[in-house]
């Protein structure tokens, strides 16, 4: 059992995911308003939506190195402050360039969150519970997405006028301020402190996490990481870390090739293309968000028992079938009553598989000395694909409503084959023994030690 203080620290770090989800999904409620406010073409709308995503790429690529140097917790404080500043800028933007800049800065914060929070949680969590605890980050992402959908609906009901979209975006300020204040309460990662040689601080951090014998844990981690001294001196390299780098790229890429964020960002447009009204689209978006949260919570109960690989295989089949069904509805312009059930099937399949696995897997597969930088590779791949798909989706959908969904379905079938053949299982393997596990050797101590 985890100590209450241990769980509280991990919950605070996972709140980075709440802001990630909220600021990612809130844009879905203002796309029509942005078209009118800034006279946007389909390509212009794609630029406005994807501006944050190019920021996430920069954040994911650049904030991993400071995370390794200064600690994930310290850089998360900077990220939280950036969330506050950029959310205000988005809501108060006086022209399109100001809006794009603010959304780009929000993207940097989201990209940093996707790297730093899972790393912090993975380093603070015991191996036997690591999947579920890192999964709290994903739970908060989908909770943030649902919160954004509910917020958009309530603001639309309570507030009218041309400034409606500004109020929707301004709602992100409150959770960002709360996250910033709570971060000041949690300690640095004990594993990072040990890597820095700060043993007294590491012992204090472990006591804060509820461990009765910090000295024994410090000794075990120190002994297990001695063979990584060369990796620490050399840093992240293709020669030493080829396998985890390829795995990180693959997991990050196929997460987005499912079409998840094309659907989340343009959910209102998708329902509109099928003939639903704006109010109906908002209400059905809440149903999608609620399904996402419920399925993610269920997945957290299975990820440390079923394993990462099996969840991905099951989810690949569900997402492929759902996207094929949506493609058929868009092509035939009939059976629109099936659109919501198919999107619910898609979001449930995604949440139970890619959504639950990605941040857990990326946070596990690299050595401690380069973990944040390694996480950056997978996260950056995720955000590159996200930005490309979000930017191109309106233009491609304008040419063919069904083509994007048919493509996503085919990619999920390809993912099934690749996961089945190439993905190693990481369930229950201690972080210090992960490289041996990826190479096919048995983990020391059965892989169940911290």
C-alpha positions in Angstrom: 0.0 0.0 0.0 1.2 3.5 -0.8 1.4 6.0 2.0 -1.1 8.8 1.8 1.7 11.4 1.4 3.2 9.3 -1.4 -0.1 9.2 -3.3 -0.7 12.9 -2.7 2.6 13.9 -4.3 2.0 11.7 -7.3 -1.6 13.1 -7.7 -0.2 16.7 -7.7 2.3 15.9 -10.4 -0.4 14.2 -12.5 -2.4 17.4 -12.5 -0.1 18.5 -15.3 -2.3 16.2 -17.4 -5.5 18.1 -16.4 -4.1 21.3 -18.0 -2.7 19.3 -20.9 -6.2 17.9 -21.6 -8.2 21.1 -20.9 -6.0 23.4 -23.1 -5.9 20.7 -25.8 -9.6 20.2 -26.1 -11.0 23.7 -25.3 -10.2 24.7 -28.8 -13.0 22.4 -30.1 -15.6 24.7 -28.7 -14.3 27.9 -30.4 -13.5 26.8 -33.9 -16.6 28.3 -35.4 -16.1 31.5 -33.5 -12.5 31.7 -34.7 -13.6 31.3 -38.3 -15.8 34.4 -37.9 -13.6 36.5 -35.6 -10.5 36.2 -37.8 -12.2 35.4 -41.2 -10.4 32.0 -41.5 -10.4 29.6 -44.5 -10.2 25.9 -43.8 -6.4 26.1 -44.1 -6.4 29.1 -41.7 -8.5 27.2 -39.2 -6.0 24.4 -39.4 -3.2 26.8 -38.7 -5.1 28.3 -35.7 -5.7 24.9 -34.2 -2.3 23.5 -34.9 -0.4 26.5 -33.6 -0.5 25.1 -30.1 0.7 21.7 -31.4 3.9 23.1 -33.0 4.5 24.7 -29.5 4.1 21.3 -27.9 6.8 19.9 -30.3 9.2 22.7 -29.1 8.3 22.1 -25.5 8.7 18.3 -25.8 12.1 18.7 -27.6 13.6 21.4 -25.3 12.4 20.8 -21.8 13.6 17.3 -21.4 17.3 18.4 -21.0 16.5 21.0 -18.3 14.4 18.3 -16.6 17.4 16.0 -16.5 19.6 18.8 -15.2 17.4 20.7 -12.8 14.8 18.0 -12.0 11.4 17.5 -13.4 9.7 19.2 -10.4 11.6 22.4 -10.9 10.9 22.7 -14.6 7.2 21.8 -14.0 7.0 25.0 -11.9 8.0 27.0 -15.0 5.5 25.1 -17.1 2.7 25.9 -14.7 3.5 29.6 -14.8 3.6 29.4 -18.6 0.1 27.8 -18.6 -1.3 30.8 -16.7 0.3 33.5 -18.8 -0.5 31.8 -22.2 -4.2 31.1 -21.2 -4.7 34.8 -20.4 -3.0 35.7 -23.7 -5.3 33.4 -25.7 -8.4 34.9 -24.1 -7.3 38.5 -24.6 -5.8 38.2 -28.1 -6.5 41.3 -30.1 -5.6 39.8 -33.5 -4.7 36.5 -35.2 -0.9 36.8 -34.6 -1.5 37.4 -30.9 -3.8 34.4 -30.7 -1.3 32.2 -32.6 1.5 33.3 -30.3 -0.5 32.6 -27.1 -1.6 29.2 -28.3 2.0 28.4 -29.3 3.1 29.2 -25.8 0.3 27.0 -24.4 1.7 24.3 -26.6 5.2 24.7 -25.1 3.6 24.1 -21.7 1.7 21.1 -22.9 4.8 19.6 -24.5 6.8 20.1 -21.3 4.0 18.5 -19.3 4.0 15.4 -21.6 7.7 14.9 -20.8 8.2 16.0 -17.3 5.2 14.8 -15.3 5.3 11.1 -16.4 9.1 11.1 -15.7 8.6 12.5 -12.2 5.8 10.0 -11.4 7.7 7.0 -12.8 10.7 7.9 -10.7 8.6 8.3 -7.6 6.4 5.2 -8.1 7.1 1.6 -7.0 7.5 -0.9 -9.9 4.4 -3.0 -9.1 2.1 0.1 -9.2 4.0 2.2 -11.8 1.6 1.6 -14.7 -1.4 2.8 -12.7 0.4 5.7 -11.1 1.9 7.1 -14.3 -1.6 6.4 -15.7 -2.9 9.0 -13.4 -1.4 11.5 -15.8 -3.5 10.1 -18.6 -6.6 10.0 -16.3 -6.1 13.7 -15.7 -5.7 14.4 -19.4 -9.0 12.9 -20.2 -10.6 14.5 -17.1 -9.2 17.8 -18.5 -10.8 17.1 -21.9 -14.1 16.3 -20.3 -13.8 19.4 -18.1 -13.2 21.5 -21.3 -16.3 20.1 -23.0 -18.4 20.7 -19.9 -16.9 24.2 -19.5 -17.6 25.1 -23.2 -21.2 23.9 -22.8 -21.9 25.8 -19.6 -20.2 29.0 -20.8 -22.2 28.8 -24.0 -25.4 28.5 -22.0 -24.6 31.2 -19.5 -22.7 33.8 -21.6 -23.6 35.1 -25.0 -22.2 37.6 -27.4 -19.1 38.0 -29.5 -16.8 37.5 -26.5 -18.1 34.0 -25.9 -15.0 32.3 -27.3 -12.8 34.5 -25.1 -14.6 33.3 -21.9 -14.2 29.7 -23.0 -10.5 30.1 -23.3 -10.1 32.1 -20.1 -11.5 29.2 -18.0 -8.1 27.5 -18.3 -6.5 30.1 -15.9 -8.0 28.8 -12.7 -6.7 25.2 -12.9 -3.3 26.5 -14.0 -3.0 28.7 -10.9 -4.0 25.8 -8.7 -1.4 23.5 -10.2 1.3 26.2 -9.8 0.6 26.5 -6.1 0.4 22.8 -5.4 3.8 22.1 -7.1 5.5 24.2 -4.5 4.4 21.6 -2.0 6.0 18.4 -3.6 9.7 17.4 -3.3 12.2 16.7 -6.0 12.3 13.1 -7.4 14.4 10.9 -5.1 16.0 9.1 -8.1 17.0 12.5 -9.6 18.5 13.6 -6.3 20.5 10.4 -6.0 21.7 10.9 -9.6 22.9 14.4 -8.5 24.7 13.0 -5.5 22.4 14.8 -3.1 21.9 11.8 -0.8 20.6 13.8 2.2 18.0 15.5 0.1 17.1 12.1 -1.5 16.6 10.7 2.0 14.3 13.6 2.9 12.3 13.2 -0.3 11.9 9.4 0.4 10.7 10.2 3.9 8.2 12.7 2.4 7.0 9.9 0.2 6.4 7.8 3.3 9.3 5.4 3.2 10.5 4.2 6.6 14.0 3.2 5.5 15.4 5.7 3.0 19.0 4.5 3.4 18.1 1.0 2.2 16.3 2.3 -0.9 19.1 4.7 -1.7 21.7 1.9 -1.5 19.6 -0.4 -3.7 19.1 2.3 -6.4 22.8 3.4 -6.3 24.0 -0.2 -6.7 21.5 -0.9 -9.6 22.6 2.3 -11.4 26.3 1.9 -11.2 26.4 0.0 -14.4 24.8 3.0 -16.1 27.7 5.3 -15.2 28.9 5.2 -18.8 25.5 6.0 -20.1 25.3 9.0 -17.7 28.7 10.3 -19.1 27.8 9.6 -22.7 24.2 10.8 -22.6 21.4 9.7 -24.9 22.9 8.1 -28.0 21.7 6.0 -30.9 24.5 3.4 -30.3 23.5 2.7 -26.7 19.8 3.4 -26.8 18.7 2.3 -30.3 15.9 0.0 -29.1 14.1 2.3 -26.7 14.5 5.2 -29.2 12.7 3.2 -31.9 10.1 2.0 -29.5 9.4 5.6 -28.4 9.1 6.8 -32.0 6.7 4.0 -32.9 4.5 4.4 -29.8 4.3 8.2 -30.2 3.6 8.0 -33.9 0.8 5.4 -33.9 -0.9 7.1 -30.9 -1.7 10.0 -33.3 -2.3 7.9 -36.4 -5.3 6.6 -34.6 -6.9 9.9 -35.4 -7.6 10.7 -31.7 -6.8 14.4 -31.7 -8.3 15.1 -35.1 -11.6 13.9 -33.6 -11.1 15.7 -30.3 -10.2 19.0 -31.9 -12.8 18.9 -34.6 -15.6 17.1 -32.9 -18.1 19.9 -33.4 -17.2 20.0 -37.1 -17.5 16.2 -37.4 -21.0 16.2 -35.9 -21.8 19.3 -38.0 -20.7 17.5 -41.2 -23.1 14.7 -40.3 -26.0 17.1 -39.9 -26.2 17.8 -36.2 -26.9 21.2 -34.7 -24.3 23.2 -32.7 -26.1 22.6 -29.3 -26.5 18.9 -30.1 -22.8 18.7 -31.0 -21.8 20.3 -27.6 -24.0 17.8 -25.7 -22.7 14.8 -27.6 -19.1 16.0 -27.1 -19.7 15.7 -23.3 -20.8 12.1 -23.9 -17.6 11.5 -25.8 -15.5 13.1 -23.0 -17.3 11.1 -20.3 -16.7 7.8 -22.2 -13.0 8.8 -22.5 -12.7 9.3 -18.7 -14.6 6.2 -17.7 -12.6 3.9 -20.1 -9.3 5.4 -18.9 -10.2 4.7 -15.3 -11.1 1.1 -16.2 -7.7 0.8 -18.1 -5.8 1.9 -15.0 -7.2 -1.1 -13.2 -5.8 -3.5 -15.8 -2.5 -2.0 -17.0 -0.4 -3.5 -14.2 -2.2 -6.9 -14.4 -2.9 -7.3 -18.2 0.2 -5.5 -19.4 0.8 -2.8 -22.0 1.0 -5.0 -25.1 -2.3 -6.8 -24.7 -4.1 -3.5 -24.1 -2.6 -2.1 -27.3 -3.6 -5.2 -29.3 -7.2 -5.0 -28.1 -7.5 -1.3 -28.7 -6.1 -1.5 -32.2 -9.0 -3.7 -33.3 -11.7 -1.5 -31.7 -10.3 1.8 -33.1 -9.9 0.3 -36.6 -13.5 -0.9 -36.6 -14.9 2.4 -35.3 -13.0 4.6 -37.8 -14.0 2.3 -40.7 -17.7 2.8 -39.6 -17.3 6.6 -39.4 -15.7 6.6 -42.8 -18.7 4.7 -44.2 -21.2 7.2 -42.6 -19.3 10.2 -44.1 -19.1 8.5 -47.5 -22.7 7.5 -47.7 -24.2 10.4 -45.8 -26.6 8.0 -44.1 -27.1 6.2 -40.8 -26.0 9.3 -38.9 -27.6 7.9 -35.8 -24.7 5.5 -35.6 -22.1 8.3 -35.5 -22.2 8.8 -31.8 -22.1 5.1 -30.9 -19.1 4.6 -33.3 -17.3 7.6 -31.8 -18.0 6.2 -28.3 -16.5 2.8 -29.4 -13.5 4.6 -30.9 -12.8 6.7 -27.8 -13.4 3.8 -25.4 -11.0 1.6 -27.5 -8.4 4.3 -27.6 -8.6 5.2 -23.9 -8.3 1.5 -23.0 -5.2 1.1 -25.1 -3.0 3.9 -26.6 -4.4 6.5 -24.2 -3.6 4.4 -21.1 -0.2 3.1 -22.4 1.7 5.9 -24.1 2.9 8.0 -21.2 3.5 4.9 -19.0 5.6 3.2 -21.7 7.6 6.2 -22.7 8.5 6.9 -19.0 9.7 3.4 -18.5 12.0 2.4 -21.3 15.0 4.8 -20.9 17.7 4.8 -18.2 17.4 7.3 -15.4 20.3 9.4 -16.6 18.6 10.2 -19.9 15.0 9.4 -19.1 13.6 12.9 -19.6 15.5 13.3 -22.9 14.3 9.9 -24.1 10.8 10.7 -23.1 11.2 13.9 -25.3 11.8 11.8 -28.4 8.6 9.9 -28.0 6.6 12.9 -27.0 8.1 15.0 -29.8 7.1 12.3 -32.3 3.6 12.3 -30.8 3.3 16.1 -31.2 4.8 16.2 -34.7 2.2 13.8 -35.9 -0.5 15.6 -33.9 0.4 19.0 -35.5 0.5 17.6 -39.0 -2.8 15.7 -38.7 -4.6 18.6 -37.0 -3.3 21.1 -39.6 -4.2 19.0 -42.6 -7.5 17.5 -41.4 -9.8 20.5 -42.3 -8.4 20.7 -45.9 -8.5 17.0 -46.5 -12.0 16.6 -45.0 -13.2 19.4 -47.3 -12.1 17.3 -50.3 -13.4 14.0 -48.9 -15.3 13.6 -45.7 -14.5 9.9 -45.4 -10.9 9.7 -46.5 -9.3 10.8 -43.1 -11.3 8.2 -41.2 -10.5 5.4 -43.7 -6.8 6.3 -43.3 -6.9 6.2 -39.5 -8.6 2.7 -39.7 -5.8 1.4 -41.9 -3.1 2.7 -39.6 -4.7 0.9 -36.6 -4.6 -2.4 -38.5 -0.9 -1.8 -39.2 -0.4 -1.0 -35.5 -1.9 -4.3 -34.5 0.7 -6.2 -36.6 3.6 -4.1 -35.4 2.7 -4.4 -31.7 2.2 -8.1 -32.0 5.6 -8.6 -33.6 7.8 -5.9 -32.2 6.7 -4.5 -28.8 8.3 -5.9 -25.6 6.3 -6.0 -22.4 7.4 -3.8 -19.5 4.9 -4.6 -16.9 6.4 -5.0 -13.4 10.0 -4.4 -14.4 12.0 -2.2 -12.1 13.3 0.9 -13.9 16.9 0.0 -13.0 16.5 -3.3 -14.8 14.5 -2.1 -17.9 17.4 -2.1 -20.3 18.1 -5.8 -19.7 14.4 -6.5 -20.1 14.3 -4.7 -23.5 17.3 -6.7 -24.6 15.5 -9.9 -23.8 17.4 -10.8 -20.6 15.4 -11.5 -17.4 15.3 -8.6 -14.9 17.1 -9.0 -11.7 15.0 -9.9 -8.7 12.1 -10.9 -10.9 11.6 -7.2 -11.9 9.4 -6.4 -8.9 11.8 -4.3 -6.9 11.8 -0.5 -6.8 
